[in-house]
Amino acid sequence: MANLSILLRRIFKILFIVMITGLMLAWLFLYQQNKLHGKKFNPIPVTVNPL
């Protein structure tokens, strides 16, 4: 049981790091896209207003 708990903890840590890095990359990508288009940062999804 001890090995299982250590394994689960390690998996959760890896998932947490991956999630954080993924969010950071997605935010940076959206920020760059908005800078290219010359708009202010808009949290509304692009599907709602494509123009």
Stockholm file with secondary structure:
# STOCKHOLM 1.0

chainA/1-51         MANLSILLRRIFKILFIVMITGLMLAWLFLYQQNKLHGKKFNPIPVTVNPL
#=GR chainA/1-51 SS CHHHHHHHHHHHHHHHHHHHHHHHHHHHHHHHHHHHHTCCCCCSCTTTCCC
#=GC SS_cons        CHHHHHHHHHHHHHHHHHHHHHHHHHHHHHHHHHHHHTCCCCCSCTTTCCC
//
